[in-house]
Amino acid sequence: MNKTMIIEQMTKETKMSKSACRVAMDALLKVIGSSLKKGKTVVLTGFGTFCVVKRKARTGINPATGKKMQISAKRVPKFRAGKRLKETVS
């Protein structure tokens, strides 16, 4: 399922216009992204938690050449599913 399909489902569930659902989806994604950029954790109770974790620098292998290369440390987003989401899936 992609973003367009989600917006179509939101339109059916909420009976709102497609453009209103698109605006709501874009706003939600923007808020989550900007919060993570600031280092804040976003908790959607029952659904899950978005957070930022620090990944250490490490040595990797370039698959094209087979040579070792240094991969720098960076911050990456992480999602942990909530209890209700886990129960829905299983």
Protein Blocks (a to p, Z undefined) as FASTA:
>chain_A
ZZklmmmmmmmmnopafklmmmmmmmmmmmmmmmmmnopacddehjaccddddddddddd
dfknopacdddddddddddddfklmmmmZZ
